[in-house]
Amino acid sequence: MVKTGKWLELCRRACSEKEPLRMIELAQQAVELWDQEHAPVKKQSGSQSENENASGPPAHNT
């Protein structure tokens, strides 16, 4: 999926919004767009870090 950056525009609009409920609505929309655009990245990086932690050196007991 092409990252549009529309979530960033929503964040900017939320920051300048004077009405609290509208600000929350815009922020929620921004989060949803972020999740849609970055969900595949999260899954890949999450499984990669788990693998790195599993293959890391053992913890030392002091």
C-alpha positions as a printed NumPy array, in Angstrom:
array([[  0.   ,   0.   ,   0.   ],
       [  1.259,   3.448,  -0.879],
       [  1.717,   5.591,   2.19 ],
       [ -0.306,   8.722,   1.57 ],
       [  0.599,  10.74 ,   4.618],
       [ -3.065,  11.69 ,   4.951],
       [ -2.81 ,  10.636,   8.597],
       [ -0.251,  13.396,   9.098],
       [ -2.634,  15.982,   7.678],
       [ -5.337,  14.741,  10.056],
       [ -2.898,  15.125,  12.953],
       [ -2.181,  18.692,  11.936],
       [ -5.869,  19.477,  11.703],
       [ -6.49 ,  17.87 ,  15.105],
       [ -3.739,  20.005,  16.673],
       [ -5.324,  23.221,  15.441],
       [ -8.907,  22.175,  16.22 ],
       [-10.589,  24.253,  18.942],
       [-13.548,  21.914,  19.538],
       [-12.447,  18.994,  21.766],
       [-14.828,  16.4  ,  20.326],
       [-13.823,  17.239,  16.756],
       [-10.144,  17.062,  17.777],
       [-10.662,  13.563,  19.194],
       [-12.529,  12.483,  16.066],
       [ -9.703,  13.7  ,  13.816],
       [ -7.099,  12.018,  16.009],
       [ -8.989,   8.718,  15.865],
       [ -9.159,   8.936,  12.084],
       [ -5.421,   9.603,  11.965],
       [ -4.703,   6.549,  14.118],
       [ -6.896,   4.348,  11.922],
       [ -5.105,   5.525,   8.772],
       [ -1.702,   5.019,  10.423],
       [ -2.665,   1.46 ,  11.373],
       [ -3.894,   0.714,   7.854],
       [ -0.722,   2.049,   6.25 ],
       [  1.758,   0.568,   8.719],
       [  0.133,  -2.726,   9.79 ],
       [  2.362,  -4.889,   7.516],
       [  5.478,  -3.139,   8.85 ],
       [  4.438,  -3.743,  12.468],
       [  3.923,  -7.456,  11.857],
       [  7.304,  -7.867,  10.158],
       [  9.276,  -5.835,  12.685],
       [  7.504,  -7.495,  15.619],
       [  8.362, -11.015,  14.501],
       [ 11.906,  -9.949,  13.639],
       [ 12.537,  -8.516,  17.116],
       [ 11.137, -11.678,  18.693],
       [ 13.606, -13.737,  16.671],
       [ 16.468, -11.441,  17.645],
       [ 15.564, -11.721,  21.319],
       [ 15.368, -15.505,  21.11 ],
       [ 18.828, -15.756,  19.533],
       [ 20.497, -13.161,  21.763],
       [ 23.059, -13.962,  24.45 ],
       [ 21.777, -15.47 ,  27.694],
       [ 21.192, -13.143,  30.629],
       [ 23.847, -13.079,  33.323],
       [ 22.809, -13.654,  36.923],
       [ 24.721, -11.49 ,  39.366]])
